[in-house]
Amino acid sequence: MASPLSSALWECNTLEKAHFYLTHNKDSPLKLQNYISNTFISPTSPNHIDSFNPKTGTVYCHIPLSSASDVDHAVLAAETAFKGWRKRTRAERSKYLQKIAALIQENRELFAVWESIDQGKTVERARVEVDRAVSNFSYFSTLISHEESSVRMIDGVALTYEHRSPAGVFALISPWNMPLYLLTWKIAPCLVFGCTAVAKPSEVTSMTAFLLAEVVRQAELPSGVLNIVFGDGATTGSALVKHPKVKGISFTGGTATGIQIRKDTAGDVYKHLSLELGGKNPTLVFDDVDLEKAVATAAMAAFENQGEICLCGSRIYVQSTIFDSFLKMFTSYVSENYKVGGKVGAVVSLQHYQKIRSYLLLAEQEKGKFHLGSIPEEHPKAGYWIEPTVLTEIATDSRIMKEEIFGPVVTIAPFWGEEGAIELANDNPNGLASVLLTKDGARMRRVGERIEAGLVWVNCWLVRELGTPFGGMKNSGVGREGGSYSRDVFTNVRTLHLPSI
């Protein structure tokens, strides 16, 4: 049975309807519930977390602060469901994923509207991410039908083959910047490879996960296969990660939290870990580029979704021979195409607003030059809006260059020659992604193969083929997901040896 809230929200599939509902709802703020064993259920504790509308700065939703008891309830439901789900055929699991994909697609605008309200992004950006959520379920629903395994002969002695089986109950923990897309990126492979799950979205952006629970209910996924609990990291996330019946964790989020997860699971050697953590990604611009195209690509990589994408290119390095021309054209292009309230939405929360502001104060203290943007007011009166900011003359050892700001802030600095570009690109503890802009085919390989990053985009950005490995180097995480790499995360492999005689 749908919850009263999910039924009401299902009718609010335009911004106008959603705003009217939020304004006239007598039960405001909205109160979300956990989803366990195909039932919407209130947590055992009355404690909650306030969730804010980033565009207004007002509380619009109460998120359950689920306790260890709530987590245990969800994990046991997933463990019970695993016994039957793992025996389902590939074709059966595939059909469930296809049904979920179809239901999200049918309700595309509903998800986009509430993602925009909940996270602060534009509806246009939210639609892109809803489409990618649909692709996640569609892709993995077909991948499972073409799964391959290795068979080898030991001449005259034995036939050996690899056999995979689902690992068990997984904790799926996703971040606040692309809530629906990144949560479904974990759910789809987890379920299709035969595991069950307890998912925990960020407490900052939980609404589309709540709506996804209603999709799962409508798809009639067997009870307990996917459970969704809400709460913060310290209470809910920690209980989930440490639960002895959880056999693996797929986490996307900050590096500090990833380190804590490794500490919390150090004694649980059996647990599978996939950690996609922070990025401070370089964009390298060589002097052979088409300048207009290079500017557009670098700007998109810097400011899409207010810079709140772990793959954003926030450190731009430009060959010295075109530095002045690039800077002038880039500043003009961003000023014209990335306007606050237009293509640029609000940042996600007051806490994050203040974090970004602290880096801009640091830039001012360090005598950095502001070509666009300024230091926003300390106490915003109507939402968390920060204009795109372009900085130069920032020292290479500044925290601004080293740490992930995760907002609409970019630094631009010159380089001299390929070796200098590579050195600057790799001068960071993170190594998630990078952008390389050049027309020289040989340079694409020479430089691209030496950048210490899990993903290198050449003359493009954010292009994805879902079978390729996704993940970072250095402090940007461990493990890879995508296609067969996701299979490695969610399954156990054994080798069988069958004698010839």
N, C-alpha and C positions, 0 to 999 in steps of 0.2 A: 504494500500500500504506500502511495506517495505521502509525504508529509504535507501538512497544510501550507507550510512555507514554500516547499518546492512546487506545489501546485499553483500557488499565487505567482511565484517568480516566472513560471513557465509562460504566463500570459504577457510578461513584460519584455517583449522582444524588439523594442525600439527605445531610444534614449528618452523620448517624450513619455512613453508609458512607464519606464523605469523611474524617471524623476517624479512623475505624478504619484506613483505607488509609494516612493520613499517619503514624499511630502505629506501624503494623506493617510499613511498606514498608522493605525492607532496602537499597534504593538511595536512601534519603532523604539530603539534600534532593533533590527532583525536579529533573531537568535538562531544560529546554526545548530545542527545536531550531528553527532557521529553516525556513521553508516556501518553496521555490523550485522552479519548474517542476513543480508537483504532487508534490514529494518533500520529506519531512522530512529535513533535512540538518544536520549539526553545523557550527558555524562553523570558520573556518580557524585561529583562535586559541583556546587553552584558557582564556583569561581569561573571567571571568564576573562577574555582579553578584548579590549576595545579595538575595533578595526575602523580606520578612518578613510573617508573619501579624500584622496590626495588633492583633488581639484578644488575642494572647499575647506578642507581642514577640519571637518566635522565628523563625529562618530556616527556611523550608519549601521554598524553591525557588531554583535557580540559573538566572539569565537569561543567555543568550549576550551577550557584548560583541562584537557583529559589527564586523569591520574594514572598511576601505575596499574591500578585495578582495571581501568578502562582499556588500557593497552593489553593487559593480560587477557581480557575478554575477547578482544579482537584477534590476538595471536592464536588463542585456542580455537576460535572459529575457523581461522585459516588453516590450522593444523588438521582439524577434523575434515575440512573440505579437500585438503590435499590428497587424502587417501583415495577419493573418487576421481578428482580432477586429473591426477597423473595418469589414470587409466583411460581417459578419453582419447579417442583417436585424433590424429592431426587434423583430419577433416572436420571433426566436431568442434575442436578448439578454434579452427579457422573461421567457421561459420559464426561463432559468437563474436569474434573480433570484427567480422564484416558487418554484423548487425549493429555493433556499437559505432563503427565508422559511419554507417548510414544515418543513425540517429543524430550524431553530432552534426553531420552535413545538413540534415533537415532543419536543425535548429542553429545554424551558423550565426545568424544575426543575434539570437538570444545570448549565445556565449560571447560574441564580440562586444555587445553592449555592456554586459556585466564585468567582463575583463577590463574594459576601459574604465568603468566606474571604480572598480576595486584596485587597479594598479596605477591608474593615472595616465596611461598611454592613450593615444588617439584610437578611435574606432577603426580607422583604416589599418593601423598597425595591428590591432587585435584581430581583424579578419584574416590577415596573413598567418597569424599564429594558430587560429582555429583551423585553417586549411591544413597546416602542418600537423596538427593533432589528428585530423582525419587521415592524412598520409601515413602517420605512424601505425595506426591500426590496419589500414589497407595493406601497407607494405609487409608487415610481419604476418598478416593472415595468409599471404601467398608464399612468403619465404619458406614457411614450414612445410609446404607441399613439395619443395625441391631440395630438402635437406640431404646432404651427402655425408658419407663416412668413409674412412680409409680401411682398405683390406690389403694385406700383404701375405706373400708366401715365403715361408722358410723352406727352401728347396728340399723336397723329400722328407721333411720333418713335420711341419705344421702349417696350418692356415691361421693367421692372426687377424683380428678385426677390432675396431674401436666401437664401443657401445656407450651411448650417452643416456643419462636419466636425469629428470628434474631434481634440483638440489633440495627443494622444500619451501618453507615459508620465508619470504623476503620482506625486509623493511625497505620501502621506497620513499625517499625523503627529497623533496624538490624545493627550489628557491622561489623568491617572490617576483623575479623580473619577467619571466615568461611562464606563468603558473600552469596553464593548461597544456601548452606544448611540451614542456619539460617533464611534467608528471606523466603524460601519455607516452612519452619516449621511454619511460621505465615500465609502465604498466603493460604495454602491448607485448614486448618480448618476454616479460616475466610470465604472463599468462599463456602465451602461445607455446612456450617451451615446457609447459606443464607445471609450473610453480604456482603457488597461491601467494597472496600479498596482504600486508597492512601498509597502506599509503598514508603519509603525513605531509600535507602541503605546508608551506610557510604560513605562520600565524598572521603575517602581514597581508597576505592575499589568498584567502581561502574560498572565496565565493564560487569560482568555476569548478573547484573540486567538489563542492556541495552539489552543484548542478550535474556534474559528471556522475555522481552517485545515483541521481534520478535516471540518467541514461542507462546505467548498469542495471537498475531495477527494471526499466522498460525492456531491456534486452533479455531479461530473464536468465541472466548468468546464474549458475548454481550457487546456492547459499554459501557464503563464507569464502568464496574464491577471491573476491576483492573486497576488502574492508577499508574504510577511510576514517581515520581519527584526526581530530584537530587539537592543536595545542602548541606550546612553545618548545624550544630545543632543550632547555634545562630540565623540564619536568617530563613532557610527553616524549620528545625525541630521545632523550637519554634512556628512559624506561624501555623504549622500543629497541634501541641499539643493543642494550645490555640483556635483553630477554634471552634466556637459554634456548628457547625453541625457535628463535629466528636463526636461519642458516646462512643468511647473506644480507648485505646492505648495499643498495645503490643510492649514492648521495650526490647531489649537485648543490654547491653552495660555497661559503667562504672557507679559506684555507685554515683559519683557526678552528673552525668546527670540524673540518676534516682531520686535523691533528688530534682533536679530542676523541673523535670516533676511533682512530687507531689506538689511542691509549685505552679506551673503554673496552676494546675487543682484543687487546694484546694477549690475554690468556685464552681466548676462544679461537684457537688455531683453525678450527673447522669452518669458520665463517668466511664466506666469499666477500671480498670488498671491491667495490668499484667507486672511486672517488674522483669526481670532476670538480676541480677547485678554481681558484681565482686566476685572472689573467691581467697582464699589463702589456698589451700587444703592440708591436711596432708596425708601422707602415713605411716602407722604403720607396722613395720616389727618385728614379734615375732620370738623367737629363735627355734621354731619347724618347720620352713619352709624348703622347698627344696630351698637351697640358689641360685642355678642357675636360677630357675624359678622366684624366688622373685626378683632377680636382673633385669632380663629381663622385668618383669612387671613394676617395679618401674622406670626403665629407659624409657620405652615407655610412662608411665604416666607423666614423667618429661619433655621429650624432643620432643615428637611428635609435628609436625607443629611448630618447633622452640620454644616450650613452649607457643605458642600463642593460647591456648585453655583455656577457663575459668574453665575447669574441671581438668586441669593439677595438678598433685601432686608435688608441689614445696617445700614442707616442709617434708623431710623424717626423721622419727624417728625410730631408730633401737634398739632393746633390747641389753643392754650392753654386754651380754655374747657373742654376735656374731658381735658386732659393727666393730671391726678391720677387721674381715674377710669380712664382707659385704662391707665396704668402699673400700678395696683393689680390690675386685672382681667387684664392681660397676664401679669404676674408669676405670678399664681395659676394661670392656664391653662397656662403653660409648665411650671411646677413639677409639675402634675398629669399633663400629657399627653406631655411630652418627657423621659422618664427615661433615664438612661444604662443601657445594657444592655437597654432596652426598645425604644422607638422611635428612640433615639439610639445609633448604633454607635460604634466606635472611629475616631479619625482615622487617616489612611492610613499614616503613617510616624513614626519618632522625630524625624526632621528637621522634619517639619511640626508635630508636637507641640511641639517646642521653639520653633518660630517663633510659634505661637499663644500659648504661655506668655510669650514676650518682650513681646507686646502687653499681656497682662494685668498683667505687672510694670510696664509703662509706665503703664497706667491707675492702678495703685496710687500710683506716683510722682507722677502729675499730680493726685492727690486726687479721682479719679473715684469715684463711688458704686456699689458692687456690690449690686444688688437680688437677684440670683441668681448662683450660681457663686462660685468662688474661684480662687486661683492654684494650679495643680496642682503636685505634687512634681516636682523637677528631674529625677530619675532614676526613671521608672516601673518598677515591678517585674513587672507582668503586663499588658502591653498599653498602648495609647496612648489612654486614656480621658480626655475632658475634658467636664465637665458644662456644660449650657447656661448662658450667662452674659449677664446683662442689666445694662448700664451706663447711668448718667446723669451729668450734670455733666461731660461731656467737652467741651473747647474745640473750636470749629469748625475751628481751624487745627492741631489735634493730628494726629499721624501715624495715630492710631487712627481718625480720621474720614476721612483722605485715602487710606490705603493698604488694599489688599485683604487682609484677614486670612484669609479662606477657611476659617472654622471656626465653631463654635457660639457666636459672640459677636455681640451686637447692641447698638447704642447707641440711646437714645431721648432726643429733645430736643423742646422746644416750638417752634411758629411762630405768628406773628400775621398772619393774612390771606393771601390768594392770592399776592400779589407776594412776600411773605416766604417762602412755601412753595416757589415756583418758584426763587427765588434760592438757597435752601438745597439744593434738589434738584440744581441745576446747579453747585454749588460743589465740583467734583471733576474731576480730569483725565480720568476715565473716563466712558463714556456708553453702557453696554451695555443695561441694562434698568431698569425702574421699576415701581412699583405705586401706583395712585391709588385711594383709597377714599373715595367720596362718593356721595350719592344724586342730586345736582344734575346733570341731563343737560347743561345748558349749561356747567357747570364742567368736566365730563368733557372737553369740547372745548377750552375756554379754557386749562385747565392742561395737559391731555394733549398738545396740539399744541405746547407750548412747553418741555416737558421734553426736555433734550438726551440722548436715549437711543434706541437702535435699536428697542427693544421697550417698549411701555407696556401694562401690564395694568390694566384698570379693574374693581375689585371681584372680582378673581380673580387667579390666579397659575399660571404654568407651563402654561397652555392653549396648545396648538399646532395649527395647521393647516399641514401640511407644504408647501403651495404658497406660503406667505407668506415674505417675505424675513427671513432671520435674520442678524444682525450688529450691530455697534455703531458709535457715533460717537466722536469725539475719540480718546483713546488706547486705546479698546476694539477697534480693528482697522480693516481695510479689506476691502471686498468684502462680498457678500451671498450666502448659499446658501439653497436651498429652491425646489422647483418649477423654473420657468423661470429663476430666478436662478442655480440650480446649472448650468443649461445654459450660461449666460454664462461660468461658471468653466471648464467642461470642454470647450468647443468654440471653434473659430475661425469667424468669420463673414466672408463675402465677398458682394459685391453684383454680380450679373450684369446686363448691359444688352443686351437683344436688340432690334435695329432692327425697325421696323414693315415696312420694305420691303428 
